[in-house]
């Protein structure tokens, strides 16, 4: 009886943490719908004096307001977690403005 209850407890425990701890591969996050994730490529955009943006694998263009210095490399492949910043505007007029929550390099260098 104790073994059976322990298995049920572990099942609920693991199901809860599995469901809460991962972001869906389609870019949706059910815990915080403001966040999305995607894979893409850092690109140097030679407009308005030049800046770095992210072109997602889907073709979507993103203009990150807080891209760390070490990620400012043309053609660098990345995975990122971000939120849209619809409260901001930019003179760049390129891509959707986002705030990065997390970013990682992917692939071999």
N, C-alpha and C positions, 0 to 999 in steps of 0.2 A: 504494500500500500504506500509506504514512504517513497519507494523508488518511483512509483507511478506519479505521485504528486510532485516529486522533484523533476521528473521529465516534463511535466506540464508547465511547471514554473520556469524552467530553463527555456522551453519553447516560447512562452510569452515574453520572457526577458530578451531573448535573441531577436524575436520578431520586432519588438519595440525599438531596440537599438539599431537593427538593420534598416528599419524604415525611417528612422530619424537621422542616421549618420551619413547618408549618401545622397548625392545629387543625381538626378535622373540623366541618362545619356542624351535625351532629346533637348536638354537645356532648361527643363522645368524643375522648379524646386517647390515641393508642396508645403514645406515648412515656412518659407518666406517667399511669397509670390512676386515680390519686387526684384528678386535676384534671378539671374539666368547664367548659364555657362555655355561656352562654345570653344571650339578650336579655330585657330586662324594663323595668319602670318603678319608680323610687324612689317610695315612699309613706310619708307620715307616719302612724304608728300611734299613736292617742291612748290607749294603755294604759300602766300603770306609770309615769306621768309623761311619757310620749311618747318615741318613738324612730323612727328611719328603718329601713325594711326594703325589700326588693326583691320585687316580684311579677313572676315570669317570664311570658313570653308563653304558656307552657304552663299557667299557673295556679298553679305551685309557689310557695310563700312561703319567702323566705330572710332570715335574720337575720344580717347581716354584722357581725363583731366589729371590723372596722377600716375602716369606710366613711370616706373622706377628707371633710373639712369642705366642700370645694367641690362635693361630690355630694349634700349633705344638702339637697335641694330637692324638694318634693312634685311628682310627675308628670314628673320628668326621665327621659327615655329613655336607657338604657345598655346596653352590651355588657360582660360581665364574664367573667373566668377566675377560678375559685375552687376550693377544696377543702373537703370536709365536715370539720367539727370534732366528731366523735362523742365526743371526750374531754372536751368542755365541756358545761355545763348553764347554763340561764338562767332567771331568775324571770319573764321576759317571756312564756314559753309561747306564742310565736308564731313559726312558721316553723322551718326547719332552720338550725342555726348553721353559718355558713361563714366562711372566711378568704379575703379577696380577694387574688389574686395580681396581677391587672391589672383596671382598669376604664376604660371610655371612654364619653364622651357620644356618642349617635348622633342623627341627624336634625337638623333646623334649629331654631334657638332663637328 
